[in-house]
């Protein structure tokens, strides 16, 4: 027993087994043969139907009978896989020329399943006869079937270049193939030209084969992609639907789709367009109807009045399968192995196959003609000495003896003697000798022709050309797909995608954002905004759905979010955390939010950091096309963070900077130069040791500044207390310096409104009041105490609203 057990490494075993499995998948299942363009299951189906006489000139036969024949004799797999392959060969929206005709439900372009095989009937199409023609003349090699009870062809004679005409698609181990369908007339014409000139270039062949020709029509764009594919086997084209615009009675227009791209599921396409309409992803579509009937495919997309139909169509091209990319990957089995092939290689392989087929057929016909000639000569000789032959046969004991006597007496061969003794008496009439002489001269002529074909390669090629030309004449059809040289650029007008609507965008300090309809906003008070416990509203803006929100974070980054992409949430509900829309770091927080319509270069954003850096960048720089992740607004050094963002117009504005230790510096925005987004900026204020910036804001003459200290004091100063200076200086002191427990500013804000509210916050509590109750004070004061820190706790921040 131990002798049987082999000690092998798992790697070797798996490698060997998977290698064998891959070879089987590649050669015996998923990839077509370059010569007949068929996968094994397709070849077996066609051959089984041909063998049982289920041809186009006979009646239809139950599909189950053909499937049974295929499984029983050639393809030991599940009946479903065989029937599915059989159905595909009959679907005129999948094959350019169907190889099987089917009665009954054979599926649809909507991907409906076909009826069960017990209900449908099938037979070979007329074109299939050309694939199987001469198969009984020893034209192709045969091999034993899976149980050695019969034989099956390894390839079909394929009297037309089926691989290019009907294309192929398949996925195997390590290889995939995608060969599009082509026009039969064009492919045969190109093959004829290739026979005449084997050095013909791909560019010259493309005069005859313009490009793919899909059974579903459509418009193919990108001649460069076609040329590349024909040269290398790989290339990319765009296939778009054929769409017309029709005017309706009520002044509306509708887009009418009459052809869709190859292998697109029509019902799924209609559903997708309708979903875009229902989800308001595209504005302007009233309804989508599938009006397909027996006269042909028709999808009607009804539009609103005065809508830009071209813009809607472009949006649909970009976002649905109304337009697709088709990638050529022309892999087929050539000489037993998968190979990526260009157009010339495919035609050359096909031609070599035809040379072999016609050579084999000619040899077969020649042998049969010579054999018949031999018999005819024997019969003619027998008729010339008929009386002696009859006498000899009458004197013989039996058939065997008669044949032996004929051979011995008159030098007939065994085959001739057999023909003579089996001759029927009516053949001994006078007319028969004339018929034999006519047949003899015909055979002589035929043999000469066949020998000429075998001896002369040009004559052989001429036979191939004649037969291809005859097939072209019988089966050619006009092109269904039209070809355009360039791939059209899809410009999508945002106004088509988004209905213009005024909404409110709100942002909380903890980073929850939402858009709310004006109806929901007006039905509640501002203070009724939905927030989590401990969170507060940071800002709310009335904007349009066509606007863009810019959310700035403490890391000097900004998030670019089109308003229409924000979820529509009621004012009293929470909203979505910003990290669910654009991924931000776990320690990244929101500091401000602004809105832009068209990013005109007539304004600037000024960004300021805690460590006293500042920069100014033009609004137009913040426009971007890719916004799936945070974008840099300012380069912030380690240990620093962005604390304030201001949007200023072209006119110079005053900027005031306030620090933790009470230093104040005020200067004009003119002192800041325009810089790019990745710049770190310049020094805003010259900070003392252990000091940091609490506030950087624009300020004007009517504003006041409110500041809170850690000791529970609030101080408010007027614009006049500020002293104008240059950037990057120390500035002036706004606090009275104390030796014990000096006041330090923990929060500050520029107050623009008389009825503003303030809230001071500690770890334990919060206290609110009216800003106007805090009287204006001089430069060197520490303000007025509003809370007792012993009970309230040290103040940590100030919020105004």
PEHU-V874043 format. One record per residue. N is the residue number from 1. PSI is psi in degrees with one decimal (999 if undefined). OMEGA is omega in whole degrees, 0 to 359 (NA if undefined). Layout:
N_PSI_OMEGA ; N_PSI_OMEGA
//
This chain:
1_-42.1_184 ; 2_-23.2_179 ; 3_-26.5_183 ; 4_-30.1_184 ; 5_127.3_178 ; 6_140.5_179 ; 7_100.5_183 ; 8_151.2_177 ; 9_146.4_181 ; 10_-38.4_181 ; 11_-44.2_180 ; 12_-43.1_182 ; 13_-51.5_181 ; 14_-44.2_180 ; 15_-46.4_181 ; 16_-47.8_183 ; 17_-42.9_181 ; 18_-32.9_176 ; 19_-44.4_179 ; 20_-42.6_180 ; 21_-44.2_180 ; 22_-43.4_180 ; 23_-40.9_179 ; 24_-48.3_182 ; 25_-44.9_184 ; 26_-49.0_187 ; 27_-30.7_191 ; 28_7.6_183 ; 29_-59.6_198 ; 30_-24.2_187 ; 31_143.8_180 ; 32_158.0_173 ; 33_136.7_184 ; 34_-23.5_186 ; 35_-46.0_181 ; 36_-2.2_176 ; 37_19.1_184 ; 38_147.6_170 ; 39_160.5_183 ; 40_-43.0_183 ; 41_-37.4_179 ; 42_-42.4_180 ; 43_-41.2_182 ; 44_-37.5_178 ; 45_-49.3_182 ; 46_-41.7_182 ; 47_-39.0_179 ; 48_-42.3_180 ; 49_-38.6_179 ; 50_-43.4_182 ; 51_-34.4_182 ; 52_9.7_175 ; 53_20.7_182 ; 54_61.7_188 ; 55_170.6_189 ; 56_-27.5_184 ; 57_1.3_179 ; 58_-179.0_179 ; 59_160.5_175 ; 60_151.7_180 ; 61_149.9_181 ; 62_134.6_180 ; 63_-34.9_182 ; 64_-33.9_179 ; 65_-46.5_180 ; 66_-42.0_179 ; 67_-41.7_178 ; 68_-44.2_179 ; 69_-43.5_182 ; 70_-47.0_181 ; 71_-43.4_185 ; 72_-32.4_187 ; 73_-31.6_191 ; 74_-31.9_192 ; 75_89.6_186 ; 76_67.1_179 ; 77_-176.2_183 ; 78_147.4_181 ; 79_-30.1_182 ; 80_-44.9_182 ; 81_-37.2_179 ; 82_-44.5_181 ; 83_-40.5_178 ; 84_-42.4_179 ; 85_-38.1_180 ; 86_-43.5_180 ; 87_-43.1_182 ; 88_-36.3_180 ; 89_-11.9_181 ; 90_-0.1_186 ; 91_113.7_186 ; 92_-11.6_176 ; 93_-3.8_177 ; 94_-38.1_181 ; 95_141.5_180 ; 96_-37.2_174 ; 97_113.2_184 ; 98_147.1_180 ; 99_-13.5_177 ; 100_136.5_173 ; 101_138.0_184 ; 102_137.4_172 ; 103_136.6_180 ; 104_-175.5_184 ; 105_108.3_179 ; 106_37.2_180 ; 107_-174.5_179 ; 108_171.4_179 ; 109_-11.7_176 ; 110_6.6_180 ; 111_24.5_173 ; 112_143.7_179 ; 113_150.5_176 ; 114_164.8_174 ; 115_158.6_179 ; 116_154.9_187 ; 117_-16.5_178 ; 118_-15.4_182 ; 119_-26.4_186 ; 120_158.8_177 ; 121_150.3_184 ; 122_160.2_169 ; 123_164.5_180 ; 124_146.7_175 ; 125_168.7_181 ; 126_-35.0_182 ; 127_-32.5_180 ; 128_-31.0_179 ; 129_-34.6_181 ; 130_-26.6_177 ; 131_-33.8_186 ; 132_-6.8_186 ; 133_135.4_177 ; 134_15.5_182 ; 135_-24.1_180 ; 136_7.2_181 ; 137_32.1_177 ; 138_35.9_183 ; 139_-29.6_183 ; 140_154.8_179 ; 141_143.5_176 ; 142_155.5_176 ; 143_160.0_179 ; 144_147.4_176 ; 145_-175.3_189 ; 146_-25.3_180 ; 147_17.6_175 ; 148_23.1_179 ; 149_-19.7_179 ; 150_-173.3_179 ; 151_159.5_178 ; 152_152.8_181 ; 153_140.3_176 ; 154_-23.1_178 ; 155_154.1_178 ; 156_156.7_179 ; 157_-31.2_175 ; 158_80.7_182 ; 159_5.0_175 ; 160_154.3_184 ; 161_79.6_188 ; 162_-31.5_183 ; 163_-44.3_180 ; 164_-36.8_185 ; 165_-49.2_184 ; 166_-5.0_177 ; 167_-172.2_179 ; 168_154.0_175 ; 169_139.7_182 ; 170_155.1_178 ; 171_125.6_178 ; 172_-164.1_181 ; 173_109.4_177 ; 174_-10.3_181 ; 175_148.1_171 ; 176_159.4_177 ; 177_143.2_174 ; 178_97.6_180 ; 179_120.5_183 ; 180_165.1_176 ; 181_154.2_180 ; 182_169.5_179 ; 183_127.0_185 ; 184_-46.2_181 ; 185_-42.0_181 ; 186_-42.6_182 ; 187_-44.0_181 ; 188_-40.0_178 ; 189_-43.8_180 ; 190_-38.0_179 ; 191_-41.2_178 ; 192_-43.0_180 ; 193_-35.5_179 ; 194_-38.1_179 ; 195_-41.8_181 ; 196_-33.8_184 ; 197_91.0_183 ; 198_-14.8_179 ; 199_9.7_182 ; 200_140.3_182 ; 201_166.1_177 ; 202_-40.6_179 ; 203_-40.5_179 ; 204_-38.0_178 ; 205_-31.7_182 ; 206_-7.9_171 ; 207_-27.2_182 ; 208_-47.1_174 ; 209_102.4_184 ; 210_-27.8_184 ; 211_-173.8_178 ; 212_158.4_176 ; 213_99.0_187 ; 214_146.2_179 ; 215_-25.6_181 ; 216_5.7_178 ; 217_-133.3_182 ; 218_174.9_181 ; 219_124.5_180 ; 220_130.7_180 ; 221_138.4_174 ; 222_75.9_180 ; 223_-33.2_179 ; 224_-41.2_179 ; 225_-39.1_178 ; 226_-45.5_182 ; 227_-42.9_180 ; 228_-42.6_180 ; 229_-41.4_181 ; 230_-25.4_178 ; 231_-42.6_189 ; 232_-18.9_185 ; 233_-14.2_178 ; 234_139.5_179 ; 235_165.6_185 ; 236_135.1_175 ; 237_167.4_175 ; 238_132.1_177 ; 239_121.2_180 ; 240_156.9_181 ; 241_157.3_173 ; 242_118.5_185 ; 243_130.9_175 ; 244_156.4_176 ; 245_127.8_179 ; 246_144.6_178 ; 247_134.6_177 ; 248_166.2_184 ; 249_-37.1_186 ; 250_15.2_178 ; 251_-5.4_178 ; 252_166.5_174 ; 253_159.1_170 ; 254_143.8_175 ; 255_129.2_181 ; 256_116.9_180 ; 257_122.9_181 ; 258_-14.9_176 ; 259_136.8_180 ; 260_162.9_182 ; 261_157.6_182 ; 262_136.2_176 ; 263_21.3_174 ; 264_135.1_179 ; 265_113.8_187 ; 266_-45.4_184 ; 267_-36.2_178 ; 268_-36.1_178 ; 269_-46.3_179 ; 270_-41.8_180 ; 271_-42.9_181 ; 272_-44.2_179 ; 273_-40.9_180 ; 274_-34.9_177 ; 275_-40.7_178 ; 276_-38.1_178 ; 277_-47.4_183 ; 278_-37.5_181 ; 279_2.8_180 ; 280_31.0_176 ; 281_-26.8_178 ; 282_132.5_182 ; 283_140.6_174 ; 284_-9.7_178 ; 285_124.7_179 ; 286_-52.3_177 ; 287_160.7_179 ; 288_128.7_181 ; 289_136.7_173 ; 290_104.7_184 ; 291_22.3_180 ; 292_134.0_175 ; 293_-164.0_185 ; 294_-15.4_179 ; 295_-14.9_178 ; 296_175.6_182 ; 297_138.7_178 ; 298_118.1_174 ; 299_123.5_180 ; 300_126.9_178 ; 301_101.9_184 ; 302_133.6_184 ; 303_157.6_174 ; 304_165.5_177 ; 305_149.4_173 ; 306_29.0_177 ; 307_149.0_180 ; 308_100.5_186 ; 309_-33.6_181 ; 310_-38.9_180 ; 311_-39.9_177 ; 312_-45.0_181 ; 313_-42.8_179 ; 314_-40.1_179 ; 315_-42.7_180 ; 316_-38.9_176 ; 317_-42.3_185 ; 318_-33.9_191 ; 319_1.2_176 ; 320_177.5_178 ; 321_16.7_172 ; 322_-24.2_172 ; 323_133.9_180 ; 324_163.0_170 ; 325_134.2_176 ; 326_125.3_180 ; 327_115.6_174 ; 328_139.4_171 ; 329_79.7_194 ; 330_80.3_179 ; 331_131.6_176 ; 332_163.4_178 ; 333_119.7_178 ; 334_121.1_182 ; 335_42.1_173 ; 336_-2.6_181 ; 337_152.5_181 ; 338_141.3_183 ; 339_137.1_174 ; 340_122.5_188 ; 341_144.0_172 ; 342_-178.7_184 ; 343_-45.6_183 ; 344_-40.3_181 ; 345_-39.8_180 ; 346_-46.9_181 ; 347_-39.7_180 ; 348_-43.8_179 ; 349_-42.3_179 ; 350_-43.7_182 ; 351_-42.2_178 ; 352_-37.3_177 ; 353_-43.7_180 ; 354_-38.6_178 ; 355_-42.9_179 ; 356_-45.0_181 ; 357_-48.7_183 ; 358_-36.7_177 ; 359_-48.6_180 ; 360_-42.0_180 ; 361_-41.4_182 ; 362_-41.2_177 ; 363_-43.1_180 ; 364_-48.7_181 ; 365_-39.3_181 ; 366_-45.9_180 ; 367_-45.3_181 ; 368_-38.1_179 ; 369_-41.7_180 ; 370_-39.7_178 ; 371_-43.3_181 ; 372_-38.7_179 ; 373_-42.5_179 ; 374_-44.1_180 ; 375_-46.6_182 ; 376_-43.0_179 ; 377_-39.0_178 ; 378_-44.0_181 ; 379_-40.1_180 ; 380_-40.9_179 ; 381_-40.8_181 ; 382_-42.0_181 ; 383_-29.2_181 ; 384_-24.5_177 ; 385_46.4_191 ; 386_-45.9_185 ; 387_-41.0_180 ; 388_-38.3_181 ; 389_-44.9_181 ; 390_-44.7_179 ; 391_-44.6_183 ; 392_-40.5_182 ; 393_-38.0_181 ; 394_-31.9_182 ; 395_-4.8_182 ; 396_156.3_183 ; 397_-46.3_183 ; 398_-173.4_183 ; 399_-46.2_183 ; 400_-44.1_181 ; 401_-40.8_179 ; 402_-43.9_180 ; 403_-43.0_181 ; 404_-40.7_180 ; 405_-40.3_179 ; 406_-41.7_181 ; 407_-43.7_184 ; 408_-41.6_188 ; 409_-43.8_189 ; 410_10.2_179 ; 411_27.6_172 ; 412_153.9_174 ; 413_169.6_180 ; 414_-45.3_183 ; 415_-41.4_180 ; 416_-40.9_179 ; 417_-40.7_178 ; 418_-44.5_181 ; 419_-37.8_182 ; 420_-46.1_184 ; 421_-22.1_178 ; 422_4.8_181 ; 423_135.6_178 ; 424_148.8_187 ; 425_-34.7_184 ; 426_-17.7_181 ; 427_-5.6_183 ; 428_11.7_180 ; 429_169.0_181 ; 430_-36.8_185 ; 431_-27.5_187 ; 432_-37.2_180 ; 433_-36.9_179 ; 434_-43.2_179 ; 435_-41.4_180 ; 436_-39.7_179 ; 437_-40.5_177 ; 438_-45.4_181 ; 439_-37.9_182 ; 440_-44.6_182 ; 441_-36.6_177 ; 442_-45.5_181 ; 443_-38.4_181 ; 444_-44.6_180 ; 445_-45.0_181 ; 446_-45.2_182 ; 447_-41.0_179 ; 448_-45.7_180 ; 449_-46.6_183 ; 450_-40.4_179 ; 451_-36.4_178 ; 452_-41.0_179 ; 453_-42.7_182 ; 454_-33.1_184 ; 455_-23.2_188 ; 456_112.6_183 ; 457_-37.3_180 ; 458_-36.4_178 ; 459_-39.4_177 ; 460_-47.0_179 ; 461_-36.6_179 ; 462_-38.2_177 ; 463_-46.0_180 ; 464_-44.1_181 ; 465_-44.3_181 ; 466_-43.3_183 ; 467_-39.8_177 ; 468_-41.4_180 ; 469_-38.0_180 ; 470_-41.8_179 ; 471_-42.2_180 ; 472_-44.4_182 ; 473_-38.0_185 ; 474_-37.0_192 ; 475_-5.9_187 ; 476_146.8_179 ; 477_157.5_176 ; 478_157.2_177 ; 479_146.9_175 ; 480_-35.4_180 ; 481_134.7_174 ; 482_158.3_185 ; 483_131.4_175 ; 484_141.2_187 ; 485_-43.7_188 ; 486_150.7_173 ; 487_120.1_184 ; 488_137.7_177 ; 489_136.3_182 ; 490_104.7_177 ; 491_120.9_184 ; 492_122.5_178 ; 493_123.0_183 ; 494_-32.5_183 ; 495_-20.8_178 ; 496_-37.5_183 ; 497_-32.3_190 ; 498_125.5_173 ; 499_132.7_181 ; 500_122.0_183 ; 501_135.6_177 ; 502_132.1_183 ; 503_172.9_176 ; 504_128.0_174 ; 505_129.9_180 ; 506_150.3_179 ; 507_132.9_176 ; 508_164.4_182 ; 509_-29.7_180 ; 510_0.6_173 ; 511_22.7_177 ; 512_125.4_185 ; 513_148.5_175 ; 514_161.4_168 ; 515_143.3_186 ; 516_139.8_177 ; 517_151.7_180 ; 518_-31.1_180 ; 519_-47.4_180 ; 520_-38.1_181 ; 521_-45.8_183 ; 522_-23.2_180 ; 523_-16.2_180 ; 524_164.0_173 ; 525_159.5_180 ; 526_-39.9_185 ; 527_-10.2_180 ; 528_12.2_182 ; 529_141.5_180 ; 530_117.5_177 ; 531_159.3_174 ; 532_161.3_178 ; 533_133.3_179 ; 534_-8.3_179 ; 535_158.2_179 ; 536_159.7_176 ; 537_127.9_177 ; 538_-46.7_185 ; 539_147.6_169 ; 540_145.5_185 ; 541_138.9_171 ; 542_120.1_186 ; 543_-179.3_177 ; 544_152.2_180 ; 545_-18.4_179 ; 546_-4.3_180 ; 547_175.2_177 ; 548_135.0_177 ; 549_133.5_173 ; 550_117.3_180 ; 551_119.6_182 ; 552_141.0_180 ; 553_165.8_183 ; 554_-12.6_180 ; 555_11.6_178 ; 556_21.4_179 ; 557_162.8_175 ; 558_151.1_178 ; 559_130.1_183 ; 560_110.0_185 ; 561_110.1_173 ; 562_135.9_185 ; 563_-38.8_184 ; 564_-17.4_180 ; 565_-11.1_177 ; 566_143.4_179 ; 567_139.3_178 ; 568_107.8_187 ; 569_141.8_181 ; 570_153.9_184 ; 571_-34.8_184 ; 572_-4.2_181 ; 573_167.7_195 ; 574_-42.9_188 ; 575_-177.8_184 ; 576_141.0_177 ; 577_141.8_186 ; 578_-31.3_183 ; 579_-17.8_177 ; 580_-14.9_180 ; 581_-49.0_175 ; 582_129.2_184 ; 583_119.4_175 ; 584_166.5_181 ; 585_156.4_183 ; 586_-26.0_181 ; 587_19.3_181 ; 588_131.7_182 ; 589_156.1_180 ; 590_135.2_177 ; 591_-26.1_179 ; 592_162.9_181 ; 593_136.5_179 ; 594_169.3_181 ; 595_140.1_179 ; 596_146.7_176 ; 597_-59.9_187 ; 598_7.1_176 ; 599_40.8_178 ; 600_146.6_184 ; 601_40.5_184 ; 602_16.9_179 ; 603_174.0_181 ; 604_155.1_167 ; 605_132.1_175 ; 606_127.4_182 ; 607_134.5_183 ; 608_145.4_183 ; 609_167.2_180 ; 610_-34.3_182 ; 611_15.9_170 ; 612_23.1_174 ; 613_151.7_181 ; 614_150.2_176 ; 615_159.3_180 ; 616_127.6_180 ; 617_142.5_181 ; 618_141.8_181 ; 619_-38.0_185 ; 620_-24.5_181 ; 621_-20.0_185 ; 622_-6.6_178 ; 623_137.5_181 ; 624_159.9_179 ; 625_-28.6_181 ; 626_121.4_187 ; 627_35.5_181 ; 628_-10.0_178 ; 629_165.2_182 ; 630_146.2_182 ; 631_152.2_183 ; 632_128.7_174 ; 633_-29.6_180 ; 634_139.1_178 ; 635_115.9_182 ; 636_126.6_182 ; 637_160.5_178 ; 638_139.3_181 ; 639_-6.6_179 ; 640_165.7_174 ; 641_155.0_178 ; 642_135.0_180 ; 643_-25.5_182 ; 644_144.4_175 ; 645_131.1_179 ; 646_144.7_173 ; 647_122.3_182 ; 648_155.4_178 ; 649_-171.4_182 ; 650_-31.9_182 ; 651_141.5_180 ; 652_141.9_178 ; 653_158.2_178 ; 654_136.0_178 ; 655_130.2_176 ; 656_138.2_181 ; 657_132.4_181 ; 658_136.0_183 ; 659_168.1_181 ; 660_-38.4_183 ; 661_8.9_173 ; 662_16.8_177 ; 663_144.9_181 ; 664_132.6_177 ; 665_131.6_181 ; 666_128.4_181 ; 667_169.1_183 ; 668_145.5_178 ; 669_-16.0_177 ; 670_-22.2_182 ; 671_-8.5_180 ; 672_129.0_177 ; 673_154.7_174 ; 674_131.5_176 ; 675_165.8_179 ; 676_172.3_185 ; 677_-26.8_184 ; 678_1.1_180 ; 679_153.4_180 ; 680_-9.4_179 ; 681_-167.7_182 ; 682_172.1_181 ; 683_131.1_180 ; 684_-45.3_182 ; 685_147.2_179 ; 686_105.4_188 ; 687_145.4_170 ; 688_169.7_177 ; 689_141.6_177 ; 690_18.7_175 ; 691_156.3_177 ; 692_162.1_183 ; 693_134.4_178 ; 694_-33.1_185 ; 695_134.2_167 ; 696_112.1_183 ; 697_159.9_172 ; 698_150.8_184 ; 699_145.7_174 ; 700_179.6_192 ; 701_-25.5_183 ; 702_-6.2_183 ; 703_159.7_168 ; 704_164.2_179 ; 705_127.3_179 ; 706_133.0_178 ; 707_147.8_179 ; 708_140.6_177 ; 709_162.6_182 ; 710_-17.9_184 ; 711_10.1_176 ; 712_15.9_178 ; 713_148.1_173 ; 714_136.9_178 ; 715_135.0_178 ; 716_131.1_178 ; 717_154.2_176 ; 718_168.3_182 ; 719_-32.4_184 ; 720_-24.0_180 ; 721_-31.2_181 ; 722_143.7_179 ; 723_127.6_181 ; 724_135.8_180 ; 725_-165.3_177 ; 726_160.6_178 ; 727_155.3_173 ; 728_23.7_174 ; 729_178.1_179 ; 730_-38.7_182 ; 731_-167.6_182 ; 732_160.4_179 ; 733_133.0_180 ; 734_-1.1_180 ; 735_149.9_174 ; 736_122.3_186 ; 737_128.6_177 ; 738_144.6_179 ; 739_-39.2_180 ; 740_134.5_178 ; 741_65.4_180 ; 742_150.7_176 ; 743_139.4_176 ; 744_136.0_183 ; 745_123.6_179 ; 746_-13.4_178 ; 747_148.4_179 ; 748_158.2_177 ; 749_153.1_174 ; 750_125.7_184 ; 751_122.7_181 ; 752_-16.2_186 ; 753_142.2_180 ; 754_-29.7_184 ; 755_29.1_179 ; 756_149.5_177 ; 757_149.3_174 ; 758_155.4_172 ; 759_125.9_173 ; 760_144.0_189 ; 761_136.4_170 ; 762_-177.6_178 ; 763_-21.0_186 ; 764_-35.8_191 ; 765_179.1_173 ; 766_154.0_183 ; 767_131.0_181 ; 768_160.4_177 ; 769_178.6_179 ; 770_133.2_180 ; 771_-37.0_185 ; 772_-15.0_177 ; 773_-14.8_178 ; 774_113.3_185 ; 775_154.2_179 ; 776_139.7_181 ; 777_174.4_183 ; 778_-178.3_183 ; 779_-50.4_188 ; 780_58.7_175 ; 781_163.6_178 ; 782_13.8_177 ; 783_-162.6_184 ; 784_140.6_176 ; 785_131.9_177 ; 786_-17.2_177 ; 787_157.2_175 ; 788_115.2_187 ; 789_-19.1_178 ; 790_-39.3_179 ; 791_-42.4_188 ; 792_-32.5_187 ; 793_160.6_181 ; 794_136.7_179 ; 795_134.9_180 ; 796_-26.8_181 ; 797_162.9_179 ; 798_134.8_176 ; 799_136.2_175 ; 800_150.6_178 ; 801_999_NA
//
